[in-house]
Amino acid sequence: METGDETPKRLKMYSTTWCGDCRMAKAVLDGAGVEYEQIDIDRDPAAVDIVLAINGGYRTVPTIVLPDGRVLVEPSRRELRSALGLPQPPTLFERVAGTVNRHR
């Protein structure tokens, strides 16, 4: 799959300023201290072509290209954390269950 130049040396995130999923992905990356290049496809016509090629003609963001060449398209917080090898925070169910078990 063509993702621009060669496989990136660091993560690339194709995004827009108005995209809520892009803001979530940025928060995960920033919170984990991950270095990345954020590319606003609304301001970079060449980036639009890359996103269209990756996503079968769809202008879908965030499109994240990992340093190893894997591509994530609109990942959930859990999917992104998993792809980055980050620990997962407990789910709401796990937090509630932990609270219930402590009060027994």
LOTORDREN-63093 format. One line per field, with one value per atom (N, C-alpha, C): residue number from 1; residue in one letter; chain; atom name; z, y, x. Coordinates in steps of 0.02 Angstrom, whole numbers, plus 32768, in hexadecimal, padded with zeros to 4 digits. Example, Ala and Ser with C-alpha at 12.3 -4.5 7.8 and 13.67 -1.06 7.14 Angstrom:
2
resi <- [1,1,1,2,2,2]
resn <- [a,a,a,s,s,s]
chain <- [A,A,A,A,A,A]
name <- [N,CA,C,N,CA,C]
zz <- [8186,8186,8186,8162,8165,818A]
yy <- [7EE4,7F1F,7F5B,7F90,7FCB,8002]
xx <- [8294,8267,8294,8282,82AC,8285]
This chain:
104
resi <- [1,1,1,2,2,2,3,3,3,4,4,4,5,5,5,6,6,6,7,7,7,8,8,8,9,9,9,10,10,10,11,11,11,12,12,12,13,13,13,14,14,14,15,15,15,16,16,16,17,17,17,18,18,18,19,19,19,20,20,20,21,21,21,22,22,22,23,23,23,24,24,24,25,25,25,26,26,26,27,27,27,28,28,28,29,29,29,30,30,30,31,31,31,32,32,32,33,33,33,34,34,34,35,35,35,36,36,36,37,37,37,38,38,38,39,39,39,40,40,40,41,41,41,42,42,42,43,43,43,44,44,44,45,45,45,46,46,46,47,47,47,48,48,48,49,49,49,50,50,50,51,51,51,52,52,52,53,53,53,54,54,54,55,55,55,56,56,56,57,57,57,58,58,58,59,59,59,60,60,60,61,61,61,62,62,62,63,63,63,64,64,64,65,65,65,66,66,66,67,67,67,68,68,68,69,69,69,70,70,70,71,71,71,72,72,72,73,73,73,74,74,74,75,75,75,76,76,76,77,77,77,78,78,78,79,79,79,80,80,80,81,81,81,82,82,82,83,83,83,84,84,84,85,85,85,86,86,86,87,87,87,88,88,88,89,89,89,90,90,90,91,91,91,92,92,92,93,93,93,94,94,94,95,95,95,96,96,96,97,97,97,98,98,98,99,99,99,100,100,100,101,101,101,102,102,102,103,103,103,104,104,104]
resn <- [m,m,m,e,e,e,t,t,t,g,g,g,d,d,d,e,e,e,t,t,t,p,p,p,k,k,k,r,r,r,l,l,l,k,k,k,m,m,m,y,y,y,s,s,s,t,t,t,t,t,t,w,w,w,c,c,c,g,g,g,d,d,d,c,c,c,r,r,r,m,m,m,a,a,a,k,k,k,a,a,a,v,v,v,l,l,l,d,d,d,g,g,g,a,a,a,g,g,g,v,v,v,e,e,e,y,y,y,e,e,e,q,q,q,i,i,i,d,d,d,i,i,i,d,d,d,r,r,r,d,d,d,p,p,p,a,a,a,a,a,a,v,v,v,d,d,d,i,i,i,v,v,v,l,l,l,a,a,a,i,i,i,n,n,n,g,g,g,g,g,g,y,y,y,r,r,r,t,t,t,v,v,v,p,p,p,t,t,t,i,i,i,v,v,v,l,l,l,p,p,p,d,d,d,g,g,g,r,r,r,v,v,v,l,l,l,v,v,v,e,e,e,p,p,p,s,s,s,r,r,r,r,r,r,e,e,e,l,l,l,r,r,r,s,s,s,a,a,a,l,l,l,g,g,g,l,l,l,p,p,p,q,q,q,p,p,p,p,p,p,t,t,t,l,l,l,f,f,f,e,e,e,r,r,r,v,v,v,a,a,a,g,g,g,t,t,t,v,v,v,n,n,n,r,r,r,h,h,h,r,r,r]
chain <- [A,A,A,A,A,A,A,A,A,A,A,A,A,A,A,A,A,A,A,A,A,A,A,A,A,A,A,A,A,A,A,A,A,A,A,A,A,A,A,A,A,A,A,A,A,A,A,A,A,A,A,A,A,A,A,A,A,A,A,A,A,A,A,A,A,A,A,A,A,A,A,A,A,A,A,A,A,A,A,A,A,A,A,A,A,A,A,A,A,A,A,A,A,A,A,A,A,A,A,A,A,A,A,A,A,A,A,A,A,A,A,A,A,A,A,A,A,A,A,A,A,A,A,A,A,A,A,A,A,A,A,A,A,A,A,A,A,A,A,A,A,A,A,A,A,A,A,A,A,A,A,A,A,A,A,A,A,A,A,A,A,A,A,A,A,A,A,A,A,A,A,A,A,A,A,A,A,A,A,A,A,A,A,A,A,A,A,A,A,A,A,A,A,A,A,A,A,A,A,A,A,A,A,A,A,A,A,A,A,A,A,A,A,A,A,A,A,A,A,A,A,A,A,A,A,A,A,A,A,A,A,A,A,A,A,A,A,A,A,A,A,A,A,A,A,A,A,A,A,A,A,A,A,A,A,A,A,A,A,A,A,A,A,A,A,A,A,A,A,A,A,A,A,A,A,A,A,A,A,A,A,A,A,A,A,A,A,A,A,A,A,A,A,A,A,A,A,A,A,A,A,A,A,A,A,A,A,A,A,A,A,A]
name <- [N,CA,C,N,CA,C,N,CA,C,N,CA,C,N,CA,C,N,CA,C,N,CA,C,N,CA,C,N,CA,C,N,CA,C,N,CA,C,N,CA,C,N,CA,C,N,CA,C,N,CA,C,N,CA,C,N,CA,C,N,CA,C,N,CA,C,N,CA,C,N,CA,C,N,CA,C,N,CA,C,N,CA,C,N,CA,C,N,CA,C,N,CA,C,N,CA,C,N,CA,C,N,CA,C,N,CA,C,N,CA,C,N,CA,C,N,CA,C,N,CA,C,N,CA,C,N,CA,C,N,CA,C,N,CA,C,N,CA,C,N,CA,C,N,CA,C,N,CA,C,N,CA,C,N,CA,C,N,CA,C,N,CA,C,N,CA,C,N,CA,C,N,CA,C,N,CA,C,N,CA,C,N,CA,C,N,CA,C,N,CA,C,N,CA,C,N,CA,C,N,CA,C,N,CA,C,N,CA,C,N,CA,C,N,CA,C,N,CA,C,N,CA,C,N,CA,C,N,CA,C,N,CA,C,N,CA,C,N,CA,C,N,CA,C,N,CA,C,N,CA,C,N,CA,C,N,CA,C,N,CA,C,N,CA,C,N,CA,C,N,CA,C,N,CA,C,N,CA,C,N,CA,C,N,CA,C,N,CA,C,N,CA,C,N,CA,C,N,CA,C,N,CA,C,N,CA,C,N,CA,C,N,CA,C,N,CA,C,N,CA,C,N,CA,C,N,CA,C,N,CA,C,N,CA,C,N,CA,C,N,CA,C,N,CA,C,N,CA,C,N,CA,C,N,CA,C,N,CA,C,N,CA,C]
zz <- [8000,8000,8000,7FD5,7FCF,8005,802E,8064,8061,8027,8022,800C,802B,801A,802B,804F,8067,80AA,80CA,810C,813A,815E,8187,81C1,81D5,820D,824E,824A,8285,826F,829F,8291,826B,823C,8218,8223,8234,823D,820C,81DD,81AF,81D1,81D6,81FE,81E2,8206,81FA,823D,823D,827C,8299,826F,8285,829A,8296,82A1,82EB,830A,8350,835B,832E,8334,832E,8306,82FF,8340,8361,83A1,83D6,83D5,8404,83F7,83B8,83A7,83BB,83AF,83C3,840F,8434,847E,8495,8475,8487,8478,843D,8429,8457,8463,848E,84D5,84EF,8533,853C,8507,850B,84F9,84E5,84D3,8491,8464,8423,83F4,83D3,83A0,8360,8341,8304,82DA,829A,826C,825F,826D,825F,821E,81F0,81AD,81A3,819C,8193,8149,8139,80F2,80D4,80FD,80E3,80C8,80DC,80C8,809A,808E,8067,8032,7FF5,7FBF,7FB3,7FBA,7FB0,7FE5,8022,8058,804B,802B,8019,7FEB,7FBA,7F8B,7FAF,7FE1,8007,802E,804F,8076,8048,800F,7FDF,7FC8,7FBB,7FA4,7FDB,8018,8050,805D,8057,806D,8033,7FFC,7FC5,7FA9,7FA6,7F8A,7FBD,7FFC,8030,8055,8066,8088,80D4,80EF,8134,8162,8198,81C9,820F,823F,8234,8210,81E5,81C7,81E4,8206,822B,820C,81F7,81DB,8210,8229,825D,823F,8267,824C,822B,823E,8220,81E0,81CC,818E,8198,81D4,81E0,81DD,81C9,81C2,81ED,8213,823B,821E,8214,81F9,822C,8243,8277,82B1,82CE,8305,8344,836B,83AD,83DA,8413,8444,8455,8460,8472,8438,83FB,83C1,83B8,83C1,83B9,83F0,842E,8466,845B,8444,8438,8401,83CA,8392,83A8,83D8,83F1,8428,843E,8474,84B8,84BF,84FE,8529,856B,8596,858F,8598,8593,85D8,85DC,861C,8628,8666,8674,8654,8640,8624,865D,864B,867D,86A6,8685,86A8,86DA,86C5,86F2,872D,8721,8758,8788,876E,879A,87C0,879E,87BF,87F6,87E9,881C,8858,884D,8884,88AD,888B,88AD,88D7,88BB,88DF,891B,8919,8953,898C,897E,89B2,89CF,89BE,89D9,8A19]
yy <- [7FC5,8000,803E,806C,80A9,80DB,80F1,811F,815E,8171,81AC,8196,81B3,81A1,8158,814A,8106,80FE,80C4,80B9,80F0,8111,8149,8133,8160,8152,8160,8188,8194,8196,8192,818F,81CD,81C3,81FA,81F5,822D,822E,8261,8248,8272,8284,82C5,82DB,831C,8334,8377,8399,83D9,83FE,83F3,83E1,83DB,8395,8365,831E,830B,82F4,82DF,82A2,8271,8236,8249,827C,8294,82B3,82D9,82F7,82C1,828C,8255,8233,8225,8204,8230,8271,82A0,829F,829C,829A,825A,8221,81E2,81E7,81FF,8204,8234,826E,82A0,8286,8266,824C,8215,81F0,81BA,81D2,8211,822C,8211,81FD,81E2,821C,8217,8249,8237,826A,825D,829C,8292,82C9,82CD,8305,830F,8335,8319,8336,8347,8387,839E,8398,8369,835E,8397,83C1,83FC,8430,842C,845D,8440,83FE,83DE,83B0,83C8,83A0,835E,835B,831C,82E9,8301,82D5,82B8,82DF,82C5,8289,828F,8258,8219,8221,81E8,81C7,81F0,81D5,81B2,81CF,81AF,816C,8168,812A,80F5,8108,80D9,80BE,80EA,80DA,80CB,80B4,809E,80D5,8112,814A,8173,8160,8185,81B4,81EE,8221,8218,81E1,81CE,81E2,8205,8219,8208,81FC,81FA,81BA,81C3,818B,818F,815A,815A,8125,813A,810D,8105,80C7,80B9,80B1,80B9,80B3,8070,803B,7FF9,7FEF,8022,801F,800B,7FF4,7FE5,8025,801E,8058,804D,8081,8081,80B7,80A5,80D5,80DC,8118,8127,80F5,80EC,80BC,80D4,80A5,80B7,80C6,80E2,80EF,80AE,8078,8037,801B,8020,8007,802D,806E,8097,8086,8082,8072,802C,7FFD,7FB9,7FB9,7FDC,7FDF,7FFE,802C,804D,8026,7FEF,7FC7,7FE7,8012,8034,800B,800E,7FEB,8009,7FDF,7FF6,800B,8044,8056,8027,801F,7FF3,800D,7FDF,7FF2,800A,8029,803F,8003,7FCB,7F8F,7F79,7F79,7F64,7F93,7FD4,8004,7FFA,7FF1,7FE7,7FA5,7F70,7F2F,7F34,7F59,7F63,7F87,7FB8,7FDE,7FB1,7F88,7F5B,7F29,7F0C,7EDA,7EF8,7F36,7F55,7F60,7F66,7F75,7F37,7EFE,7EBF,7EAC]
xx <- [802B,8000,802D,8021,8047,8031,8061,8050,807A,8090,80BA,80FE,8132,8177,8184,81B9,81C5,81A2,81AB,818D,81A6,8178,818C,81B9,81E7,8213,81EF,81BC,8192,8149,811E,80D7,80BF,8092,8072,8027,8008,7FC0,7FA3,7F7B,7F57,7F15,7F06,7ECD,7EB1,7E7E,7E63,7E5A,7E50,7E47,7E01,7DD0,7D8B,7D76,7DA3,7D93,7D9C,7D65,7D68,7D94,7D91,7DBC,7E06,7E14,7E59,7E71,7E46,7E57,7E63,7E3B,7E45,7E88,7E97,7ED7,7F12,7F0C,7F41,7F4A,7F13,7F18,7F3B,7F2C,7F4D,7F97,7FA8,7FEF,8014,7FF8,8018,801E,7FEA,7FEB,801F,802D,805E,80A5,80AA,80EC,8106,80DA,80ED,80FE,8137,8149,8124,8107,80E2,80DF,80D0,80C5,807A,805C,8014,800E,7FE7,7FE0,7F96,7F86,7F42,7F30,7F04,7EF4,7ECC,7EAE,7E8B,7EBC,7EFA,7F2D,7F63,7F60,7F95,7F76,7F70,7F51,7F74,7FB6,7FDA,7FC6,7FB9,7FA5,7F60,7F34,7EF2,7EF9,7F26,7F31,7F49,7F75,7F8D,7F54,7F2C,7EF3,7EC1,7EB3,7E86,7EA1,7EE2,7F01,7EFF,7F0C,7F0C,7EC5,7E94,7E50,7E20,7E39,7E0E,7DE2,7DFD,7DD7,7DB1,7DB4,7D91,7DC2,7DA9,7DD0,7DC5,7DDE,7DD0,7E09,7DF7,7E29,7E0E,7E3B,7E82,7E98,7EC9,7EED,7F33,7F47,7F86,7FB3,7FEF,8021,8057,805D,808E,80D4,8108,814C,815B,8138,8144,811A,80F4,80CD,8084,8071,802B,8002,7FC3,7F96,7F59,7F47,7F0A,7EDD,7E9D,7E6D,7E35,7E2A,7DF9,7DFD,7E39,7E3E,7E1A,7E02,7DE8,7E24,7E18,7E4D,7E71,7E4B,7E69,7E92,7E79,7E9E,7EE0,7EDE,7F1B,7F4D,7F36,7F63,7F82,7F5A,7F72,7FA8,7F9B,7FCA,800C,8009,8045,8068,8048,8065,805D,802A,801F,7FEE,7FF5,7FC6,7F80,7F4F,7F09,7EF1,7ED0,7EB0,7E75,7E62,7E29,7DE9,7DBF,7D7E,7D51,7D1A,7CEA,7CD2,7CC4,7CAF,7CE3,7D23,7D59,7D60,7D56,7D5A,7D21,7CE5,7CAB,7CB2,7CC7,7CD0,7D04,7D39,7D6D,7D53,7D27,7D09,7CDA,7CB3,7C84,7CAB,7CE0,7D07,7D2A,7D3D,7D5F,7D2F,7CEF,7CBD,7C9D,7CB4,7C97,7CB9]
